[in-house]
Amino acid sequence: MFQDVSELKSFYTSPLGKISARLIRKQIRSLWPSVRNMDVLGLGYAPPFLETLREEANHTIAIMPAQQGVMRWPRFKDHDKVRHGRYNGNLSTIARETDVPLKDARMDRIILVHCLEHTDHSKQMLREIWRILAPGGRVLIIVPSRLGPWCRSEATPFGHGKPFSTNQIRQMLSNNMLSPTRSTAALFLPPFKSRTMLTALATLETTGQRWWSRFAGVLIIEAEKQIYAANPTDAKKKLVTKPIMIGTQRANQSRVKT
């Protein structure tokens, strides 16, 4: 079951939520130092992580699942940038996570957050991500870690839904034509709420990555869109599979007898 969008918004406007978003954004930037001139999509509840990418990306959009609900993003219009055509006043919309209203091979980068752990249709959703990714495009999966303390606390969004291990995510991606490339993690201390412990959460993050990386609260796995090519197998009657369209949910194929 998806969390309501109002609950997610409330968390990310809290002191713990703000620090959590900052620490996760830092890891996103370590994997994607630049998205200049790229088209970026956030699927799930991604506004806290899209803010730093919006200034340099060519286009940025947030699509929120229908069962979660939707909120306006960005919250306030930037009239100067609207006037110069950088973006309009609202960059968010609502859709089913298995039926994203975008053209094939449209997006260069996708951030999937607060979505995979909640959906009952993970295979269909990942195939939809494959469809809308451009050739060579990449997706960043952000999910709660099953070994970390955050998945055991319902006080944060990462304590809701199904937690994962890195191997589970990698296998799931590989089964859906997405090749895992790199991974990192974030949130290495328990989800404290006191201001003193919040400071510790931020300052000890680097130490946590070095010494107790297995117990991170959040896993961040990058994957690249795979494009397959089949080879002939029969010497007498070879069936050559030729992809004739890239970017569809199931690539149309034609068979040629040789």
C-alpha positions in Angstrom: 0.0 0.0 0.0 1.3 3.4 -1.0 1.7 6.1 1.7 -0.5 9.2 1.2 1.3 12.1 -0.4 0.5 14.4 2.6 2.4 12.1 4.9 5.4 12.1 2.6 5.3 15.9 2.3 5.0 16.2 6.1 8.1 14.0 6.7 10.3 15.9 4.2 9.4 19.2 5.8 10.4 18.0 9.2 14.0 18.3 10.6 14.6 14.6 10.2 13.2 14.6 6.7 15.3 17.6 5.6 18.5 16.0 6.7 17.5 12.6 5.2 16.9 14.2 1.9 20.2 16.1 2.0 22.2 12.9 2.7 20.4 11.0 0.0 20.9 13.8 -2.5 24.6 13.8 -1.8 24.8 10.1 -2.8 22.7 10.8 -5.9 25.2 13.4 -6.9 28.1 11.0 -6.4 26.5 8.8 -9.1 25.2 11.6 -11.3 27.5 14.6 -10.9 25.8 16.2 -13.9 22.5 15.9 -15.7 23.0 18.9 -17.9 20.9 18.9 -21.1 19.2 15.7 -20.0 15.5 14.9 -19.5 14.9 13.7 -15.9 11.8 12.0 -14.5 11.0 11.3 -10.8 8.6 8.4 -10.3 7.0 7.9 -6.9 7.6 10.8 -4.5 10.8 12.4 -5.9 10.5 16.2 -5.4 12.9 16.3 -2.5 15.6 14.7 -4.8 14.8 16.5 -8.0 15.3 20.1 -6.7 19.1 20.1 -7.2 18.8 18.5 -10.7 16.1 20.9 -12.0 18.4 23.8 -12.6 20.7 22.0 -15.0 18.4 19.4 -16.6 16.8 20.1 -19.9 13.3 19.0 -18.7 12.3 17.7 -15.2 9.0 16.1 -14.3 7.6 14.3 -11.2 5.0 11.6 -11.7 3.2 10.4 -8.6 1.3 7.1 -8.4 -2.5 7.3 -8.4 -2.7 5.4 -5.1 -0.4 7.8 -3.4 -2.0 11.0 -4.6 -0.3 14.1 -6.1 0.9 17.5 -4.9 2.0 20.6 -6.7 5.7 20.8 -7.4 7.5 23.2 -7.3 5.4 24.7 -4.6 5.8 28.3 -5.8 6.1 29.7 -9.3 9.4 31.2 -10.2 8.1 33.9 -12.5 11.5 34.9 -13.9 12.1 31.3 -15.1 8.6 30.9 -16.4 9.1 34.1 -18.4 12.3 32.7 -20.0 10.7 29.4 -20.8 12.8 27.2 -18.4 9.7 25.5 -16.9 6.1 26.2 -16.1 4.5 26.7 -12.8 3.8 23.0 -12.1 6.0 20.0 -13.0 4.1 17.2 -11.3 1.2 15.0 -12.4 -0.5 11.8 -11.4 -0.6 8.4 -13.2 -0.5 4.7 -12.6 3.0 3.5 -12.1 2.4 0.8 -14.7 1.1 3.2 -17.3 3.4 6.3 -17.5 2.0 8.9 -20.0 5.3 9.5 -21.8 6.6 8.5 -25.2 8.9 5.6 -25.8 12.6 6.2 -25.2 11.9 9.7 -23.9 13.9 10.1 -20.6 17.6 10.1 -20.1 17.5 9.7 -16.3 14.8 8.3 -13.9 14.7 8.4 -10.1 12.4 5.8 -8.6 11.7 6.5 -4.9 8.9 5.6 -2.5 7.4 3.4 -5.2 9.0 0.0 -5.7 8.5 -1.1 -2.1 4.8 -0.3 -2.3 3.6 -1.4 -5.7 2.0 -4.8 -6.3 3.1 -4.7 -9.9 6.9 -4.4 -9.8 7.5 -6.3 -13.0 5.1 -4.2 -15.1 6.5 -1.0 -13.6 10.1 -1.9 -14.3 9.1 -2.8 -17.9 7.4 0.6 -18.2 10.6 2.3 -17.0 12.5 0.3 -19.6 10.1 1.6 -22.3 10.4 5.2 -21.5 14.2 5.2 -21.0 16.3 6.4 -23.9 18.9 3.9 -25.2 21.7 4.1 -22.7 19.4 5.8 -20.2 19.8 5.1 -16.5 17.4 4.7 -13.6 18.3 5.2 -9.9 16.3 2.9 -7.5 16.0 4.2 -3.9 14.5 1.7 -1.5 14.7 0.9 2.2 17.3 -1.6 3.2 16.2 -4.8 5.0 19.3 -4.8 7.2 19.1 -1.2 8.3 17.1 0.3 11.3 15.0 2.6 9.2 12.8 -0.1 7.8 11.8 -0.9 11.4 10.5 2.6 12.2 7.1 3.6 11.0 8.0 7.2 11.9 9.7 7.6 8.5 8.5 6.7 4.9 11.3 4.1 4.8 9.5 2.1 7.5 6.6 1.4 5.2 6.4 -1.1 2.4 8.8 -4.0 1.6 12.5 -3.5 2.3 15.1 -5.1 0.0 18.6 -6.3 -0.1 21.0 -5.2 -2.8 21.0 -8.7 -4.3 17.2 -8.7 -4.5 17.2 -5.4 -6.3 19.9 -6.4 -8.7 18.1 -9.6 -9.6 14.8 -7.8 -10.1 16.5 -5.3 -12.4 18.3 -8.0 -14.4 15.0 -9.9 -14.9 13.5 -6.8 -16.5 16.1 -5.7 -19.0 17.8 -3.2 -16.7 21.5 -3.9 -16.1 22.8 -2.9 -12.6 25.9 -0.7 -12.9 26.7 1.0 -9.6 25.3 1.2 -6.1 25.7 3.2 -2.9 23.8 3.7 0.3 22.7 6.4 2.8 21.3 6.9 6.3 23.7 4.9 8.5 22.4 5.9 11.9 18.9 5.2 13.4 16.2 7.8 12.6 16.7 10.0 15.7 14.4 13.0 16.2 16.3 15.0 18.8 18.3 17.9 17.4 21.6 16.7 19.0 21.2 13.2 17.4 20.2 14.8 14.1 23.5 16.6 14.0 25.2 13.2 14.7 23.3 11.7 11.9 24.7 14.2 9.4 28.3 14.2 10.7 28.7 10.5 11.1 27.4 9.6 7.6 30.9 9.2 6.1 32.0 7.1 9.0 29.0 4.8 8.6 29.7 4.3 4.9 33.2 3.2 5.8 32.6 1.0 8.9 29.0 -0.3 8.9 27.9 0.1 5.3 25.8 -3.1 5.4 23.4 -1.4 7.9 22.4 1.6 5.8 18.8 2.7 6.0 18.5 3.2 2.3 19.9 1.4 -0.8 20.6 3.4 -4.0 21.2 1.2 -7.1 21.8 2.5 -10.6 20.8 0.5 -13.7 21.2 1.0 -17.4 18.7 0.1 -20.1 19.6 -3.1 -22.0 19.2 -3.5 -25.7 19.4 -7.1 -26.8 20.6 -8.6 -30.1 20.1 -12.3 -30.8 22.5 -14.5 -32.8 21.7 -17.3 -35.2 21.8 -20.8 -33.7 20.9 -23.2 -36.5 23.3 -23.9 -39.3 20.7 -25.0 -41.8 17.8 -22.8 -41.0 19.0 -19.8 -39.1 16.4 -17.5 -37.5 17.8 -14.1 -37.1 16.0 -11.8 -34.7 16.1 -8.2 -35.8 14.9 -5.5 -33.5 13.0 -3.0 -35.6 12.0 -0.5 -32.9 13.8 0.5 -29.8 12.1 1.8 -26.7 8.8 -0.1 -26.8 7.6 -2.1 -23.9 8.2 -5.2 -25.9 10.4 -4.6 -28.9 8.7 -5.7 -32.1 10.7 -8.3 -33.9 10.7 -9.8 -37.3 12.1 -13.2 -38.3 14.1 -13.8 -41.5 14.8 -17.3 -42.8 18.3 -17.7 -44.2 
